[in-house]
């Protein structure tokens, strides 16, 4: 068996049955939609909206969100077809394994590691910023030496020392979410459902009240003139902003990683994927319009942009700061839960195929929790949250996410030719144009990202290739 051999759909389903005692189907449609919305509505709104507005697209950040969501919808239709065909853990990794072979699947999985682990870290950093802002409002000042990563990246892409040692709150909240996941997926789902319902209701309330305090002058010009550098405002800034914000849709991908935990996945997963995209797109665009209408977009290059925007509106919106503080602090926990859980399922699928040690497929006694994968995911994400800067993480995560979406869309094209007779409970409409458009759009957004992000992706893939050569290629399971 060569590194380019495919794993058949039948073999994937058989391996699922062999490991069926590890992951039991306990999640229904509502809980799965909440996982998708909970994992998506969070970091994009609470953290990167301000950064993208201040550095790339200005008030047109709402337009960047819409463009990203259209691309996400195109990929989402491809995800829905594959998830209905192959309701197994692993998401894009498993789909690529069935369509393009093991080596390509490993590359996708390695990008998903980049996506999920660093997404969890970025969310934790945002959670820390909102917590510290809320504490400051009640007169509690968090020690500066434990308040942020030891370095950041300036606008001209240079490392700058911050004087801090570690973002301690970010690391601690990641470890707390790891502990919740160790309690079991059903327990995490109940916590997530409650948080998501409260989060959506609160954000809609903030949007409705915030529009009354908007100063239309802050929206002019809606697309600021380009400053002579690609991605620094103008239409190139809108498009690069869409590429950076694509990270916000990591929770959408997490829906498909949970296919093996879901009841009636052939029907439930496609419905949850499309519902998640619809809900999150509407909320993202509305929040982007409100915060850029409340304050000049140039003042939003912070980790807590909604808080800053509401604060600038004066006493009229002071009460909403309490709601946003609570929603951000509680709501980002649900995002962190989903991203960590998605990574655990990727590790599970790789362990199932022998590309990682078998410990990643073993569940803790009396539960359906792969404990080794959960521990590794939580500990690495906590370390990244404590020491890596916010702006570096957002770009890397978007790159990994877009690469995975390209491979998923290509998998639909490949499997339609190679496996035309396999039952497809959901089929991509307007085939083959939707998968082709998805690939083109994702590649374009990848191209808009900064050049050094490409260099980091290549280095990351080279590291992953070394691990695959030294371990995965020798230990993989055939068939």
C-alpha positions as CSV (number, residue, x, y, z in Angstrom):
1,X,0.0,0.0,0.0
2,X,1.5,3.4,-1.1
3,X,1.1,6.7,0.7
4,X,-1.3,7.6,-2.2
5,X,-3.7,4.7,-1.7
6,X,-7.2,5.6,-0.9
7,X,-9.3,4.2,2.0
8,X,-12.6,3.1,0.6
9,X,-15.9,4.4,2.0
10,X,-16.8,0.8,3.0
11,X,-13.5,0.6,5.0
12,X,-14.1,3.9,6.7
13,X,-17.6,2.7,7.8
14,X,-16.1,-0.7,8.9
15,X,-13.4,1.1,11.1
16,X,-16.2,3.1,12.6
17,X,-18.0,0.0,13.7
18,X,-14.8,-1.5,15.1
19,X,-14.4,1.6,17.3
20,X,-18.0,2.1,17.9
21,X,-17.7,1.6,21.7
22,X,-15.5,4.7,21.8
23,X,-17.8,7.2,20.2
24,X,-21.5,6.7,20.9
25,X,-24.2,8.7,19.0
26,X,-25.7,11.0,21.6
27,X,-26.2,14.3,19.8
28,X,-29.4,15.5,18.1
29,X,-30.1,18.2,15.5
30,X,-30.6,21.1,18.0
31,X,-27.5,20.2,19.9
32,X,-25.4,19.9,16.7
33,X,-26.7,23.3,15.4
34,X,-25.7,24.8,18.8
35,X,-22.3,23.2,18.4
36,X,-21.9,24.8,15.0
37,X,-23.3,28.2,16.1
38,X,-21.5,28.1,19.4
39,X,-18.2,27.4,17.8
40,X,-18.7,30.0,15.1
41,X,-20.3,33.0,16.9
42,X,-17.6,34.1,19.2
43,X,-14.1,34.8,18.1
44,X,-15.1,36.4,14.8
45,X,-17.5,38.8,16.5
46,X,-15.8,39.3,19.8
47,X,-12.1,39.4,18.7
48,X,-11.3,39.7,15.0
49,X,-14.0,42.1,13.9
50,X,-12.1,45.0,15.3
51,X,-8.7,43.9,14.0
52,X,-10.0,43.4,10.4
53,X,-11.9,46.7,10.5
54,X,-8.8,48.7,11.7
55,X,-6.2,47.0,9.5
56,X,-8.0,45.9,6.3
57,X,-11.6,46.8,5.5
58,X,-12.9,49.7,7.7
59,X,-16.6,49.8,8.1
60,X,-16.8,47.3,5.2
61,X,-15.9,44.6,7.6
62,X,-19.6,43.6,7.4
63,X,-19.0,43.1,3.6
64,X,-15.9,41.0,4.4
65,X,-18.0,38.8,6.6
66,X,-20.6,38.4,3.9
67,X,-18.0,37.4,1.3
68,X,-16.4,34.9,3.7
69,X,-19.9,33.5,4.4
70,X,-20.7,33.0,0.7
71,X,-17.4,31.1,0.3
72,X,-18.2,29.1,3.4
73,X,-21.7,28.3,2.0
74,X,-20.2,26.9,-1.2
75,X,-17.8,24.7,0.8
76,X,-20.7,23.9,3.2
77,X,-22.7,22.3,0.4
78,X,-19.7,20.1,-0.4
79,X,-19.3,19.2,3.3
80,X,-22.9,18.3,3.5
81,X,-22.7,15.8,0.6
82,X,-19.6,14.1,2.0
83,X,-20.8,14.1,5.6
84,X,-24.0,12.4,4.5
85,X,-22.1,9.8,2.6
86,X,-19.5,9.2,5.3
87,X,-20.9,9.9,8.8
88,X,-17.6,9.3,10.5
89,X,-15.2,11.2,12.8
90,X,-12.5,13.2,11.1
91,X,-14.2,15.6,8.8
92,X,-12.0,16.8,5.9
93,X,-9.3,14.3,6.9
94,X,-11.6,11.3,6.4
95,X,-13.1,12.6,3.2
96,X,-9.7,13.3,1.7
97,X,-8.5,9.8,2.7
98,X,-11.4,8.3,0.7
99,X,-10.9,10.5,-2.3
100,X,-7.2,11.4,-2.7
101,X,-5.3,9.0,-0.5
102,X,-3.4,8.8,2.7
103,X,-0.6,11.4,2.0
104,X,-3.2,14.1,1.0
105,X,-5.3,13.2,4.0
106,X,-2.3,13.6,6.4
107,X,-1.7,17.1,4.9
108,X,-5.3,18.0,5.5
109,X,-5.2,16.6,9.0
110,X,-2.1,18.5,9.8
111,X,-3.8,21.8,8.6
112,X,-6.8,20.9,10.8
113,X,-4.4,20.6,13.7
114,X,-3.3,24.1,12.9
115,X,-6.9,25.2,12.6
116,X,-8.3,23.8,15.7
117,X,-5.5,24.0,18.2
118,X,-4.6,27.6,17.3
119,X,-8.3,28.6,17.0
120,X,-8.8,27.4,20.6
121,X,-5.7,29.5,21.6
122,X,-7.0,32.6,19.8
123,X,-10.5,32.3,21.5
124,X,-8.8,31.9,24.9
125,X,-6.8,35.1,24.3
126,X,-10.0,37.0,23.5
127,X,-11.7,35.5,26.5
128,X,-8.8,36.8,28.6
129,X,-9.1,40.3,27.2
130,X,-12.8,40.6,27.9
131,X,-12.3,39.2,31.4
132,X,-9.6,41.7,32.2
133,X,-11.7,44.6,30.7
134,X,-14.7,43.5,32.9
135,X,-12.5,43.3,36.0
136,X,-11.1,46.8,35.2
137,X,-14.6,48.2,35.1
138,X,-15.1,47.1,38.7
139,X,-11.8,48.4,39.9
140,X,-9.7,45.2,39.7
141,X,-6.4,45.5,37.8
142,X,-4.9,42.2,36.6
143,X,-1.1,42.0,37.0
144,X,0.4,43.1,33.7
145,X,3.1,40.5,33.8
146,X,0.4,37.7,33.5
147,X,-1.9,39.6,31.2
148,X,-0.8,38.8,27.6
149,X,1.6,37.0,25.4
150,X,5.3,37.9,25.8
151,X,5.4,39.4,22.3
152,X,3.1,40.7,19.6
153,X,3.4,41.4,15.9
154,X,3.4,45.1,14.8
155,X,1.7,46.5,11.7
156,X,4.9,46.2,9.8
157,X,5.2,42.5,10.7
158,X,8.0,42.8,13.3
159,X,8.0,41.1,16.7
160,X,7.6,43.5,19.6
161,X,8.1,42.5,23.3
162,X,5.1,43.2,25.6
163,X,6.9,43.0,29.0
164,X,4.5,40.2,30.0
165,X,5.5,36.6,30.6
166,X,2.3,34.7,29.8
167,X,-1.4,35.3,29.2
168,X,-2.4,33.4,32.3
169,X,-6.2,33.7,32.1
170,X,-6.1,32.4,28.5
171,X,-4.1,29.3,29.5
172,X,-6.3,28.6,32.6
173,X,-9.6,28.8,30.7
174,X,-8.3,26.4,28.1
175,X,-7.4,23.9,30.8
176,X,-10.9,24.4,32.4
177,X,-12.5,23.5,29.0
178,X,-10.3,20.5,28.7
179,X,-11.6,19.4,32.1
180,X,-15.2,19.8,30.9
181,X,-14.6,17.7,27.8
182,X,-13.1,15.0,30.0
183,X,-16.6,14.8,31.7
184,X,-18.1,13.6,28.4
185,X,-19.6,14.9,25.1
186,X,-23.2,14.9,26.3
187,X,-22.2,17.0,29.4
188,X,-20.4,19.4,27.1
189,X,-23.4,19.6,24.8
190,X,-25.8,20.5,27.6
191,X,-23.4,23.3,28.7
192,X,-23.0,24.5,25.2
193,X,-26.7,24.5,24.4
194,X,-27.4,26.8,27.3
195,X,-24.6,29.2,26.5
196,X,-25.5,29.5,22.8
197,X,-29.1,30.3,23.4
198,X,-28.2,33.0,25.9
199,X,-25.4,34.3,23.7
200,X,-27.5,34.7,20.6
201,X,-30.4,36.4,22.5
202,X,-28.0,38.8,24.2
203,X,-26.1,39.7,21.0
204,X,-29.4,40.4,19.1
205,X,-30.4,42.7,22.0
206,X,-27.1,44.6,21.8
207,X,-27.5,45.0,18.0
208,X,-31.0,46.3,18.3
209,X,-30.1,48.9,21.0
210,X,-26.8,49.8,19.4
211,X,-28.3,50.9,16.1
212,X,-30.0,53.7,17.9
213,X,-26.6,55.2,18.9
214,X,-24.9,54.8,15.6
215,X,-23.2,57.8,14.0
216,X,-23.5,57.4,10.2
217,X,-20.4,59.5,9.8
218,X,-18.4,56.6,11.1
219,X,-19.5,54.6,8.0
220,X,-18.1,57.2,5.6
221,X,-16.3,56.2,3.6
222,X,-17.7,52.7,3.8
223,X,-14.7,51.2,2.0
224,X,-11.7,53.5,2.9
225,X,-9.2,54.3,0.1
226,X,-6.3,51.9,-0.3
227,X,-3.1,53.2,1.3
228,X,-0.8,51.9,-1.4
229,X,-0.3,48.4,0.0
230,X,-2.4,45.3,-1.0
231,X,-4.8,44.5,1.8
232,X,-4.5,47.9,3.5
233,X,-8.1,49.1,2.8
234,X,-9.8,49.5,-0.6
235,X,-11.3,46.4,-2.2
236,X,-8.1,44.4,-1.7
237,X,-8.5,45.1,2.1
238,X,-12.1,43.9,1.9
239,X,-11.0,40.7,0.3
240,X,-8.0,40.2,2.6
241,X,-10.3,40.9,5.5
242,X,-12.6,38.1,4.3
243,X,-9.6,35.8,4.2
244,X,-8.5,36.7,7.8
245,X,-12.1,36.4,9.0
246,X,-12.5,33.0,7.5
247,X,-11.1,31.7,10.7
248,X,-14.4,32.6,12.3
249,X,-16.1,29.7,10.5
250,X,-14.0,27.0,12.2
251,X,-17.1,26.0,14.3
252,X,-18.9,25.2,11.0
253,X,-16.2,22.7,10.2
254,X,-16.5,21.2,13.7
255,X,-20.1,20.1,12.9
256,X,-18.8,17.5,10.4
257,X,-16.1,16.3,12.8
258,X,-18.9,15.2,15.2
259,X,-20.7,13.1,12.6
260,X,-19.9,9.9,14.5
261,X,-21.4,11.3,17.7
262,X,-24.7,12.3,16.0
263,X,-28.0,10.4,15.8
264,X,-29.2,9.9,12.2
265,X,-26.1,11.7,10.8
266,X,-27.0,11.4,7.1
267,X,-29.9,13.8,7.7
268,X,-28.8,15.7,10.8
269,X,-25.3,16.8,9.7
270,X,-26.3,18.5,6.4
271,X,-29.1,20.3,8.1
272,X,-26.9,21.5,10.9
273,X,-24.2,22.7,8.6
274,X,-26.5,24.9,6.5
275,X,-28.4,26.2,9.5
276,X,-25.1,27.2,11.2
277,X,-24.0,29.2,8.2
278,X,-27.3,31.0,8.0
279,X,-27.5,32.1,11.6
280,X,-23.9,33.1,12.0
281,X,-23.8,35.1,8.7
282,X,-26.7,37.3,9.8
283,X,-25.3,38.0,13.2
284,X,-21.8,38.7,12.0
285,X,-22.9,41.3,9.4
286,X,-25.2,43.0,11.9
287,X,-22.5,43.3,14.6
288,X,-19.9,44.5,12.2
289,X,-22.2,47.3,11.1
290,X,-23.0,48.3,14.7
291,X,-19.6,48.5,16.1
292,X,-18.1,50.4,13.1
293,X,-21.1,52.8,13.4
294,X,-20.5,53.4,17.1
295,X,-16.8,54.3,16.8
296,X,-14.2,55.0,14.2
297,X,-12.8,51.8,12.8
298,X,-9.3,53.0,13.4
299,X,-9.8,52.6,17.2
300,X,-10.9,49.0,17.0
301,X,-7.5,47.2,16.7
302,X,-7.9,45.6,20.1
303,X,-8.8,42.2,21.5
304,X,-12.2,43.4,22.8
305,X,-13.6,45.6,20.0
306,X,-17.3,45.3,21.0
307,X,-16.5,46.5,24.5
308,X,-14.5,49.5,23.1
309,X,-17.3,50.4,20.7
310,X,-20.0,50.3,23.4
311,X,-17.8,52.3,25.8
312,X,-17.4,55.0,23.2
313,X,-21.2,55.4,23.0
314,X,-21.3,56.9,26.5
315,X,-23.7,56.2,29.3
316,X,-26.6,55.4,27.0
317,X,-25.1,52.0,26.3
318,X,-23.3,51.5,29.6
319,X,-25.8,48.8,30.6
320,X,-25.1,46.8,27.5
321,X,-21.4,46.5,28.4
322,X,-22.4,44.3,31.3
323,X,-24.3,42.0,28.9
324,X,-21.5,41.9,26.4
325,X,-19.0,41.3,29.2
326,X,-21.0,38.3,30.4
327,X,-21.8,37.0,26.9
328,X,-18.1,37.3,25.8
329,X,-16.8,35.6,29.0
330,X,-19.4,32.8,29.0
331,X,-19.9,32.7,25.2
332,X,-16.3,32.3,24.2
333,X,-16.2,29.3,26.5
334,X,-18.6,27.5,24.2
335,X,-16.4,28.4,21.2
336,X,-13.4,27.0,23.0
337,X,-15.3,23.8,23.9
338,X,-16.2,23.2,20.2
339,X,-12.8,23.9,18.8
340,X,-11.0,21.6,21.3
341,X,-13.6,18.9,20.7
342,X,-13.2,19.1,17.0
343,X,-9.4,18.6,17.4
344,X,-10.0,15.6,19.6
345,X,-12.1,14.0,16.9
346,X,-9.4,14.7,14.3
347,X,-6.8,13.0,16.5
348,X,-9.3,10.1,17.0
349,X,-9.7,9.5,13.2
350,X,-5.9,9.6,12.7
351,X,-5.4,7.2,15.5
352,X,-8.1,4.9,14.0
353,X,-6.1,4.7,10.8
354,X,-2.8,4.1,12.7
355,X,-1.3,7.5,11.8
356,X,-1.1,8.4,15.4
357,X,-0.6,6.1,18.5
358,X,-3.7,3.9,19.4
359,X,-4.1,5.8,22.7
360,X,-5.8,8.6,20.7
361,X,-8.8,6.2,20.0
362,X,-9.2,4.8,23.6
363,X,-12.0,6.2,25.7
364,X,-11.9,6.8,29.4
365,X,-13.6,4.0,31.2
366,X,-17.4,4.6,31.5
367,X,-17.4,7.4,29.0
368,X,-17.0,8.1,25.3
369,X,-14.1,10.5,25.8
370,X,-10.8,9.8,24.0
371,X,-8.7,10.9,27.0
372,X,-5.2,11.0,25.4
373,X,-6.4,13.2,22.5
374,X,-8.3,15.4,24.9
375,X,-5.3,15.9,27.2
376,X,-2.9,16.6,24.3
377,X,-5.3,19.0,22.7
378,X,-6.0,20.9,25.9
379,X,-2.4,21.1,27.1
380,X,-1.0,22.3,23.7
381,X,-3.8,24.8,23.2
382,X,-3.2,26.2,26.7
383,X,0.5,26.7,26.0
384,X,-0.3,28.4,22.6
385,X,-2.9,30.6,24.3
386,X,-0.4,31.7,26.9
387,X,2.6,32.7,24.7
388,X,1.5,33.3,21.0
389,X,0.2,36.7,19.8
390,X,-3.4,37.3,18.6
391,X,-2.8,38.6,15.1
392,X,-0.4,35.8,14.2
393,X,-2.9,33.1,15.1
394,X,-5.8,34.5,13.1
395,X,-4.0,34.5,9.8
396,X,-2.6,30.9,10.4
397,X,-6.0,29.5,11.3
398,X,-7.6,31.0,8.2
399,X,-4.9,29.5,6.0
400,X,-5.5,26.1,7.5
401,X,-9.2,26.3,7.3
402,X,-9.2,27.4,3.7
403,X,-6.8,24.7,2.7
404,X,-9.1,22.1,4.3
405,X,-12.1,23.6,2.4
406,X,-10.3,23.3,-0.9
407,X,-9.6,19.6,-0.3
408,X,-13.2,18.9,0.7
409,X,-14.6,20.6,-2.4
410,X,-12.1,18.7,-4.6
411,X,-13.1,15.5,-2.8
412,X,-16.7,15.9,-4.1
413,X,-15.4,16.1,-7.7
414,X,-13.2,13.1,-7.3
415,X,-15.7,10.9,-5.6
416,X,-18.5,11.7,-8.1
417,X,-16.2,10.1,-10.7
418,X,-14.6,7.3,-8.6
419,X,-17.7,6.3,-6.6
420,X,-20.7,7.3,-8.7
421,X,-22.9,4.5,-7.3
422,X,-22.5,5.2,-3.6
423,X,-25.7,6.4,-1.9
424,X,-25.7,10.2,-1.5
425,X,-28.5,11.3,0.9
426,X,-27.6,14.9,0.1
427,X,-26.2,16.0,-3.2
428,X,-24.5,19.3,-4.0
429,X,-26.8,21.3,-6.3
430,X,-25.6,22.7,-9.6
431,X,-22.8,20.1,-9.8
432,X,-20.0,20.6,-10.8
433,X,-20.1,24.4,-10.6
434,X,-20.6,24.7,-6.9
435,X,-17.4,22.6,-6.0
436,X,-15.4,24.4,-8.7
437,X,-16.5,27.8,-7.5
438,X,-15.7,26.8,-3.9
439,X,-12.2,25.8,-4.8
440,X,-11.6,29.0,-6.8
441,X,-13.0,31.2,-4.0
442,X,-11.0,29.5,-1.3
443,X,-7.7,29.6,-3.2
444,X,-8.3,33.3,-3.9
445,X,-8.8,34.1,-0.2
446,X,-5.7,32.1,0.6
447,X,-3.8,34.2,-2.0
448,X,-4.9,37.5,-0.3
449,X,-3.3,36.5,3.0
450,X,0.1,38.0,3.9
451,X,3.1,36.4,2.3
452,X,4.7,35.4,5.6
453,X,1.6,33.4,6.5
454,X,2.3,31.2,3.4
455,X,5.9,30.7,4.6
456,X,4.6,29.6,8.0
457,X,2.1,27.2,6.3
458,X,4.9,25.6,4.3
459,X,7.1,25.2,7.4
460,X,4.1,23.7,9.2
461,X,3.5,21.2,6.4
462,X,7.2,20.3,6.3
463,X,7.1,19.5,10.0
464,X,4.0,17.4,9.5
465,X,5.5,15.6,6.6
466,X,8.5,14.6,8.8
467,X,6.2,13.2,11.4
468,X,4.2,11.3,8.8
469,X,7.4,9.9,7.3
470,X,8.9,8.9,10.7
471,X,5.8,7.5,12.3
472,X,2.6,7.5,10.3
473,X,4.0,5.8,7.2
474,X,5.4,3.0,9.2
475,X,2.4,2.4,11.5
476,X,-0.6,3.0,9.3
477,X,-3.3,0.5,9.0
478,X,-4.0,-0.9,5.5
479,X,-7.3,-1.6,4.0
